[in-house]
Amino acid sequence: MLDKNGEQWEMVFSTNSLYQAEILKAVLEEENIVSVVINKQDSSYLAFGEAELYVKCEDILHAKQLATKFNTHE
């Protein structure tokens, strides 16, 4: 995914629970990793769709390590 400045972003985490994506976003911010949550859930039926968490490409390795750690502690 490209932003308006032409920077490349990659998805690091996807979940059907928006709150989990927001918690991981806070964890990444503590590590000075800029991230954005894109909510692709249906507004009428929250069981459909996912919340996706994206980070800039230069942060992908560290972010994936933190996401893996986060997944094992849920």
LOZAGU-78613 format. One record per residue (C-alpha): residue in one letter; x, z, y; residue number from 1. Coordinates in nm, 2 decimals. Layout:
BEGIN
A, X, Z, Y, NUM;
...
This chain:
BEGIN
M, 0.00, 0.00, 0.00, 1;
L, 0.13, -0.09, 0.34, 2;
D, 0.05, 0.10, 0.66, 3;
K, 0.00, -0.05, 1.00, 4;
N, 0.38, -0.01, 1.07, 5;
G, 0.47, -0.21, 0.76, 6;
E, 0.59, 0.10, 0.57, 7;
Q, 0.53, 0.10, 0.19, 8;
W, 0.33, 0.39, 0.04, 9;
E, 0.29, 0.47, -0.33, 10;
M, 0.03, 0.67, -0.52, 11;
V, 0.18, 0.98, -0.67, 12;
F, -0.14, 1.16, -0.79, 13;
S, -0.50, 1.07, -0.87, 14;
T, -0.78, 1.31, -0.96, 15;
N, -1.16, 1.33, -0.97, 16;
S, -1.14, 1.67, -0.79, 17;
L, -1.07, 1.62, -0.42, 18;
Y, -0.96, 1.98, -0.38, 19;
Q, -0.67, 1.93, -0.63, 20;
A, -0.54, 1.64, -0.42, 21;
E, -0.57, 1.85, -0.11, 22;
I, -0.38, 2.14, -0.27, 23;
L, -0.10, 1.91, -0.38, 24;
K, -0.09, 1.76, -0.03, 25;
A, -0.03, 2.11, 0.10, 26;
V, 0.25, 2.16, -0.15, 27;
L, 0.42, 1.84, -0.05, 28;
E, 0.39, 1.93, 0.32, 29;
E, 0.58, 2.25, 0.24, 30;
E, 0.86, 2.03, 0.12, 31;
N, 0.84, 1.82, 0.43, 32;
I, 0.69, 1.52, 0.25, 33;
V, 0.43, 1.33, 0.45, 34;
S, 0.13, 1.24, 0.23, 35;
V, -0.22, 1.11, 0.27, 36;
V, -0.53, 1.16, 0.06, 37;
I, -0.77, 0.86, 0.02, 38;
N, -1.10, 0.97, -0.11, 39;
K, -1.25, 0.69, -0.33, 40;
Q, -1.53, 0.91, -0.47, 41;
D, -1.89, 0.79, -0.44, 42;
S, -2.06, 1.00, -0.17, 43;
S, -2.38, 1.03, -0.38, 44;
Y, -2.23, 1.08, -0.72, 45;
L, -1.90, 1.27, -0.70, 46;
A, -1.85, 1.21, -1.07, 47;
F, -1.76, 0.84, -0.99, 48;
G, -1.43, 0.76, -0.83, 49;
E, -1.11, 0.94, -0.76, 50;
A, -0.91, 1.10, -0.48, 51;
E, -0.57, 0.94, -0.46, 52;
L, -0.26, 1.10, -0.30, 53;
Y, 0.00, 0.86, -0.14, 54;
V, 0.35, 0.92, -0.01, 55;
K, 0.61, 0.70, 0.15, 56;
C, 0.84, 0.52, -0.09, 57;
E, 1.15, 0.72, 0.01, 58;
D, 0.98, 1.04, -0.10, 59;
I, 0.83, 0.91, -0.43, 60;
L, 1.08, 1.07, -0.67, 61;
H, 1.06, 1.42, -0.52, 62;
A, 0.69, 1.39, -0.48, 63;
K, 0.64, 1.29, -0.85, 64;
Q, 0.85, 1.59, -0.96, 65;
L, 0.63, 1.82, -0.76, 66;
A, 0.31, 1.65, -0.89, 67;
T, 0.43, 1.69, -1.25, 68;
K, 0.50, 2.06, -1.19, 69;
F, 0.16, 2.09, -1.02, 70;
N, -0.02, 1.93, -1.31, 71;
T, 0.14, 2.17, -1.56, 72;
H, 0.04, 2.48, -1.36, 73;
E, -0.33, 2.39, -1.30, 74;
